[in-house]
Every structure is written in C-alpha cells, then in structure tokens.
Amino acid sequence: MNLTKAKEGKEYIIKSIQTDDEELDAFLFSLGCYSGEPITVVSRKKSGCVVSIKDSRYNIDIQLAEAIIVE
C-alpha cells in the first residue's frame, strides 16, 4: 500500500520507494526516507500530507506520497 492510503497517527515501515527519478530518490534518502525506516502520517491536507520521519515533520505532495510504499 502506498502512503496515501495510510491511516493518520499509525506508524508504518517503508517497504520501498517507487520512482524512476534519481534526484527524487536522493532527496527522499536525505530526509531519512528509505526502506526499513518508520514513517507516520501526522495529518492530511488537500495538496498532500504531513509525515513524521526520524523525529522531523515534512509536508509532501500526493505524487510523492504515492511513490512511498509502506507495510
């Protein structure tokens, strides 16, 4: 399941990042968003969602949330 279907407040483990863009992969890695790391959807907004990764919060858009596969 991708991050857009995740429940708010529940911690998930990132399974994979599905994107063909190397810059996007590098950006997500710099945020600490890679396989095996926990991620939590803090809240949802019209344009995306706020996620918590490694004690930091980030606002990501829908397209980016769809690329993050969690379990």
A tleap script that builds the chain and sets N, CA, C and O, in Angstrom:
source leaprc.protein.ff14SB
mol = sequence {
  NMET ASN LEU THR LYS ALA LYS GLU GLY LYS
  GLU TYR ILE ILE LYS SER ILE GLN THR ASP
  ASP GLU GLU LEU ASP ALA PHE LEU PHE SER
  LEU GLY CYS TYR SER GLY GLU PRO ILE THR
  VAL VAL SER ARG LYS LYS SER GLY CYS VAL
  VAL SER ILE LYS ASP SER ARG TYR ASN ILE
  ASP ILE GLN LEU ALA GLU ALA ILE ILE VAL
  CGLU
}
set mol.1.N position { 0.854 -1.176 0.000 }
set mol.1.CA position { 0.000 0.000 0.000 }
set mol.1.C position { 0.894 1.231 0.000 }
set mol.1.O position { 1.972 1.232 0.594 }
set mol.2.N position { 0.433 2.271 -0.670 }
set mol.2.CA position { 1.243 3.489 -0.663 }
set mol.2.C position { 0.796 4.419 0.472 }
set mol.2.O position { -0.205 4.169 1.143 }
set mol.3.N position { 1.548 5.476 0.664 }
set mol.3.CA position { 1.335 6.356 1.817 }
set mol.3.C position { 0.007 7.103 1.767 }
set mol.3.O position { -0.482 7.542 2.809 }
set mol.4.N position { -0.584 7.258 0.600 }
set mol.4.CA position { -1.867 7.972 0.513 }
set mol.4.C position { -2.994 7.191 1.175 }
set mol.4.O position { -4.016 7.773 1.537 }
set mol.5.N position { -2.822 5.875 1.340 }
set mol.5.CA position { -3.856 5.033 1.953 }
set mol.5.C position { -3.566 4.737 3.428 }
set mol.5.O position { -4.338 4.037 4.083 }
set mol.6.N position { -2.469 5.263 3.945 }
set mol.6.CA position { -2.092 5.024 5.341 }
set mol.6.C position { -2.999 5.809 6.288 }
set mol.6.O position { -3.462 6.900 5.956 }
set mol.7.N position { -3.246 5.246 7.461 }
set mol.7.CA position { -4.073 5.907 8.474 }
set mol.7.C position { -3.238 6.929 9.242 }
set mol.7.O position { -2.054 6.717 9.507 }
set mol.8.N position { -3.875 8.028 9.589 }
set mol.8.CA position { -3.210 9.066 10.373 }
set mol.8.C position { -2.860 8.535 11.759 }
set mol.8.O position { -3.662 7.846 12.389 }
set mol.9.N position { -1.663 8.858 12.226 }
set mol.9.CA position { -1.251 8.514 13.583 }
set mol.9.C position { -0.674 7.117 13.739 }
set mol.9.O position { -0.148 6.793 14.804 }
set mol.10.N position { -0.755 6.284 12.715 }
set mol.10.CA position { -0.223 4.926 12.807 }
set mol.10.C position { 1.168 4.886 12.182 }
set mol.10.O position { 1.395 5.454 11.114 }
set mol.11.N position { 2.099 4.206 12.861 }
set mol.11.CA position { 3.459 4.091 12.341 }
set mol.11.C position { 3.550 2.932 11.361 }
set mol.11.O position { 3.076 1.830 11.640 }
set mol.12.N position { 4.156 3.187 10.228 }
set mol.12.CA position { 4.378 2.180 9.195 }
set mol.12.C position { 5.879 2.064 8.935 }
set mol.12.O position { 6.654 2.953 9.289 }
set mol.13.N position { 6.271 0.962 8.317 }
set mol.13.CA position { 7.656 0.771 7.907 }
set mol.13.C position { 7.710 0.948 6.394 }
set mol.13.O position { 6.897 0.379 5.666 }
set mol.14.N position { 8.674 1.741 5.926 }
set mol.14.CA position { 8.823 1.962 4.494 }
set mol.14.C position { 9.344 0.680 3.857 }
set mol.14.O position { 10.386 0.150 4.243 }
set mol.15.N position { 8.603 0.204 2.886 }
set mol.15.CA position { 8.968 -1.032 2.185 }
set mol.15.C position { 9.846 -0.715 0.974 }
set mol.15.O position { 10.853 -1.382 0.735 }
set mol.16.N position { 9.455 0.309 0.214 }
set mol.16.CA position { 10.238 0.710 -0.953 }
set mol.16.C position { 9.802 2.091 -1.434 }
set mol.16.O position { 8.774 2.626 -1.020 }
set mol.17.N position { 10.617 2.644 -2.317 }
set mol.17.CA position { 10.300 3.903 -2.973 }
set mol.17.C position { 10.188 3.589 -4.457 }
set mol.17.O position { 11.152 3.120 -5.064 }
set mol.18.N position { 9.033 3.838 -5.047 }
set mol.18.CA position { 8.818 3.505 -6.455 }
set mol.18.C position { 8.816 4.766 -7.299 }
set mol.18.O position { 7.781 5.404 -7.494 }
set mol.19.N position { 9.993 5.111 -7.796 }
set mol.19.CA position { 10.140 6.262 -8.674 }
set mol.19.C position { 11.292 6.021 -9.633 }
set mol.19.O position { 12.249 5.318 -9.305 }
set mol.20.N position { 11.196 6.602 -10.810 }
set mol.20.CA position { 12.268 6.477 -11.799 }
set mol.20.C position { 13.210 7.675 -11.764 }
set mol.20.O position { 14.175 7.728 -12.526 }
set mol.21.N position { 12.940 8.625 -10.896 }
set mol.21.CA position { 13.713 9.863 -10.809 }
set mol.21.C position { 14.817 9.724 -9.761 }
set mol.21.O position { 14.530 9.614 -8.568 }
set mol.22.N position { 16.070 9.728 -10.200 }
set mol.22.CA position { 17.193 9.576 -9.269 }
set mol.22.C position { 17.314 10.748 -8.304 }
set mol.22.O position { 17.700 10.563 -7.150 }
set mol.23.N position { 16.988 11.955 -8.769 }
set mol.23.CA position { 17.041 13.128 -7.891 }
set mol.23.C position { 16.022 13.013 -6.772 }
set mol.23.O position { 16.300 13.372 -5.628 }
set mol.24.N position { 14.851 12.515 -7.102 }
set mol.24.CA position { 13.807 12.321 -6.095 }
set mol.24.C position { 14.239 11.266 -5.088 }
set mol.24.O position { 14.030 11.437 -3.887 }
set mol.25.N position { 14.836 10.182 -5.558 }
set mol.25.CA position { 15.352 9.144 -4.660 }
set mol.25.C position { 16.396 9.729 -3.704 }
set mol.25.O position { 16.373 9.455 -2.505 }
set mol.26.N position { 17.306 10.532 -4.245 }
set mol.26.CA position { 18.357 11.143 -3.427 }
set mol.26.C position { 17.754 12.110 -2.406 }
set mol.26.O position { 18.206 12.173 -1.263 }
set mol.27.N position { 16.732 12.863 -2.823 }
set mol.27.CA position { 16.077 13.799 -1.916 }
set mol.27.C position { 15.412 13.057 -0.761 }
set mol.27.O position { 15.579 13.430 0.400 }
set mol.28.N position { 14.663 12.015 -1.079 }
set mol.28.CA position { 13.993 11.235 -0.030 }
set mol.28.C position { 15.015 10.584 0.900 }
set mol.28.O position { 14.803 10.535 2.112 }
set mol.29.N position { 16.107 10.090 0.352 }
set mol.29.CA position { 17.154 9.484 1.178 }
set mol.29.C position { 17.741 10.518 2.134 }
set mol.29.O position { 18.035 10.199 3.286 }
set mol.30.N position { 17.912 11.758 1.664 }
set mol.30.CA position { 18.469 12.816 2.526 }
set mol.30.C position { 17.525 13.165 3.678 }
set mol.30.O position { 17.964 13.650 4.721 }
set mol.31.N position { 16.216 12.913 3.484 }
set mol.31.CA position { 15.239 13.141 4.559 }
set mol.31.C position { 15.193 11.972 5.545 }
set mol.31.O position { 14.593 12.080 6.614 }
set mol.32.N position { 15.825 10.861 5.182 }
set mol.32.CA position { 15.770 9.665 6.019 }
set mol.32.C position { 14.654 8.738 5.598 }
set mol.32.O position { 14.267 7.845 6.351 }
set mol.33.N position { 14.138 8.940 4.407 }
set mol.33.CA position { 13.023 8.150 3.879 }
set mol.33.C position { 13.564 7.070 2.953 }
set mol.33.O position { 13.759 7.300 1.760 }
set mol.34.N position { 13.804 5.886 3.518 }
set mol.34.CA position { 14.293 4.756 2.740 }
set mol.34.C position { 13.821 3.463 3.384 }
set mol.34.O position { 13.306 3.475 4.502 }
set mol.35.N position { 13.992 2.359 2.691 }
set mol.35.CA position { 13.489 1.053 3.139 }
set mol.35.C position { 13.927 0.728 4.558 }
set mol.35.O position { 15.084 0.908 4.936 }
set mol.36.N position { 12.956 0.239 5.334 }
set mol.36.CA position { 13.232 -0.172 6.707 }
set mol.36.C position { 13.015 0.900 7.757 }
set mol.36.O position { 13.026 0.600 8.951 }
set mol.37.N position { 12.820 2.139 7.343 }
set mol.37.CA position { 12.630 3.239 8.291 }
set mol.37.C position { 11.151 3.420 8.629 }
set mol.37.O position { 10.290 3.256 7.765 }
set mol.38.N position { 10.859 3.759 9.888 }
set mol.38.CA position { 9.457 4.027 10.246 }
set mol.38.C position { 9.009 5.396 9.737 }
set mol.38.O position { 9.800 6.336 9.663 }
set mol.39.N position { 7.724 5.489 9.386 }
set mol.39.CA position { 7.135 6.745 8.918 }
set mol.39.C position { 5.700 6.811 9.443 }
set mol.39.O position { 5.014 5.791 9.504 }
set mol.40.N position { 5.250 7.999 9.819 }
set mol.40.CA position { 3.902 8.199 10.338 }
set mol.40.C position { 3.245 9.352 9.605 }
set mol.40.O position { 3.851 10.410 9.437 }
set mol.41.N position { 2.003 9.155 9.164 }
set mol.41.CA position { 1.224 10.250 8.581 }
set mol.41.C position { 0.623 11.032 9.746 }
set mol.41.O position { -0.207 10.507 10.489 }
set mol.42.N position { 1.039 12.275 9.901 }
set mol.42.CA position { 0.569 13.117 11.001 }
set mol.42.C position { -0.795 13.709 10.665 }
set mol.42.O position { -1.707 13.693 11.492 }
set mol.43.N position { -0.931 14.232 9.448 }
set mol.43.CA position { -2.211 14.799 9.023 }
set mol.43.C position { -2.283 14.816 7.503 }
set mol.43.O position { -1.273 14.696 6.809 }
set mol.44.N position { -3.503 14.969 7.008 }
set mol.44.CA position { -3.725 15.044 5.563 }
set mol.44.C position { -4.192 16.443 5.203 }
set mol.44.O position { -4.926 17.090 5.951 }
set mol.45.N position { -3.744 16.892 4.036 }
set mol.45.CA position { -4.169 18.171 3.508 }
set mol.45.C position { -4.636 17.954 2.079 }
set mol.45.O position { -4.420 16.889 1.500 }
set mol.46.N position { -5.270 18.959 1.520 }
set mol.46.CA position { -5.772 18.848 0.157 }
set mol.46.C position { -4.650 18.559 -0.844 }
set mol.46.O position { -4.825 17.763 -1.767 }
set mol.47.N position { -3.517 19.199 -0.658 }
set mol.47.CA position { -2.413 19.062 -1.613 }
set mol.47.C position { -1.444 17.931 -1.271 }
set mol.47.O position { -0.527 17.663 -2.047 }
set mol.48.N position { -1.621 17.269 -0.143 }
set mol.48.CA position { -0.702 16.201 0.249 }
set mol.48.C position { -0.897 15.791 1.695 }
set mol.48.O position { -2.020 15.759 2.198 }
set mol.49.N position { 0.206 15.478 2.359 }
set mol.49.CA position { 0.107 15.096 3.762 }
set mol.49.C position { 1.382 15.482 4.515 }
set mol.49.O position { 2.437 15.699 3.920 }
set mol.50.N position { 1.254 15.559 5.826 }
set mol.50.CA position { 2.375 15.838 6.702 }
set mol.50.C position { 2.810 14.502 7.291 }
set mol.50.O position { 2.003 13.767 7.861 }
set mol.51.N position { 4.110 14.196 7.143 }
set mol.51.CA position { 4.629 12.931 7.649 }
set mol.51.C position { 5.730 13.189 8.665 }
set mol.51.O position { 6.391 14.227 8.644 }
set mol.52.N position { 5.909 12.226 9.549 }
set mol.52.CA position { 6.973 12.278 10.535 }
set mol.52.C position { 7.984 11.183 10.206 }
set mol.52.O position { 7.650 10.000 10.157 }
set mol.53.N position { 9.232 11.608 9.980 }
set mol.53.CA position { 10.332 10.689 9.703 }
set mol.53.C position { 11.491 11.089 10.607 }
set mol.53.O position { 11.947 12.232 10.560 }
set mol.54.N position { 11.970 10.164 11.425 }
set mol.54.CA position { 13.120 10.414 12.312 }
set mol.54.C position { 12.955 11.700 13.123 }
set mol.54.O position { 13.842 12.554 13.117 }
set mol.55.N position { 11.840 11.838 13.810 }
set mol.55.CA position { 11.556 12.985 14.684 }
set mol.55.C position { 11.488 14.325 13.960 }
set mol.55.O position { 11.610 15.371 14.596 }
set mol.56.N position { 11.298 14.313 12.650 }
set mol.56.CA position { 11.118 15.542 11.878 }
set mol.56.C position { 9.819 15.427 11.099 }
set mol.56.O position { 9.388 14.329 10.748 }
set mol.57.N position { 9.197 16.576 10.830 }
set mol.57.CA position { 7.941 16.582 10.077 }
set mol.57.C position { 8.157 17.253 8.726 }
set mol.57.O position { 8.835 18.274 8.613 }
set mol.58.N position { 7.554 16.641 7.701 }
set mol.58.CA position { 7.679 17.157 6.342 }
set mol.58.C position { 6.310 17.165 5.679 }
set mol.58.O position { 5.492 16.273 5.903 }
set mol.59.N position { 6.074 18.183 4.860 }
set mol.59.CA position { 4.856 18.247 4.065 }
set mol.59.C position { 5.205 17.718 2.686 }
set mol.59.O position { 6.047 18.296 1.998 }
set mol.60.N position { 4.569 16.622 2.269 }
set mol.60.CA position { 4.842 16.051 0.961 }
set mol.60.C position { 3.577 16.070 0.114 }
set mol.60.O position { 2.466 15.982 0.637 }
set mol.61.N position { 3.756 16.184 -1.204 }
set mol.61.CA position { 2.584 16.231 -2.086 }
set mol.61.C position { 2.077 14.824 -2.387 }
set mol.61.O position { 2.715 13.831 -2.038 }
set mol.62.N position { 0.926 14.757 -3.035 }
set mol.62.CA position { 0.270 13.478 -3.332 }
set mol.62.C position { 1.158 12.583 -4.192 }
set mol.62.O position { 1.256 11.383 -3.938 }
set mol.63.N position { 1.797 13.151 -5.194 }
set mol.63.CA position { 2.639 12.363 -6.094 }
set mol.63.C position { 3.784 11.689 -5.332 }
set mol.63.O position { 4.100 10.527 -5.587 }
set mol.64.N position { 4.390 12.403 -4.416 }
set mol.64.CA position { 5.469 11.842 -3.611 }
set mol.64.C position { 4.926 10.786 -2.651 }
set mol.64.O position { 5.561 9.750 -2.451 }
set mol.65.N position { 3.769 11.033 -2.059 }
set mol.65.CA position { 3.160 10.058 -1.151 }
set mol.65.C position { 2.810 8.761 -1.870 }
set mol.65.O position { 2.901 7.682 -1.284 }
set mol.66.N position { 2.411 8.859 -3.129 }
set mol.66.CA position { 2.095 7.656 -3.901 }
set mol.66.C position { 3.335 6.831 -4.205 }
set mol.66.O position { 3.227 5.623 -4.416 }
set mol.67.N position { 4.510 7.452 -4.233 }
set mol.67.CA position { 5.758 6.744 -4.545 }
set mol.67.C position { 6.311 5.998 -3.335 }
set mol.67.O position { 7.159 5.120 -3.493 }
set mol.68.N position { 5.848 6.331 -2.126 }
set mol.68.CA position { 6.355 5.701 -0.910 }
set mol.68.C position { 5.459 4.522 -0.560 }
set mol.68.O position { 4.290 4.703 -0.218 }
set mol.69.N position { 6.008 3.312 -0.646 }
set mol.69.CA position { 5.265 2.079 -0.368 }
set mol.69.C position { 5.573 1.651 1.062 }
set mol.69.O position { 6.736 1.526 1.446 }
set mol.70.N position { 4.516 1.428 1.846 }
set mol.70.CA position { 4.671 1.054 3.266 }
set mol.70.C position { 4.001 -0.269 3.541 }
set mol.70.O position { 3.181 -0.744 2.755 }
set mol.71.N position { 4.361 -0.863 4.675 }
set mol.71.CA position { 3.725 -2.106 5.105 }
set mol.71.C position { 3.268 -1.988 6.535 }
set mol.71.O position { 2.706 -2.937 7.083 }
savepdb mol mol.pdb
quit
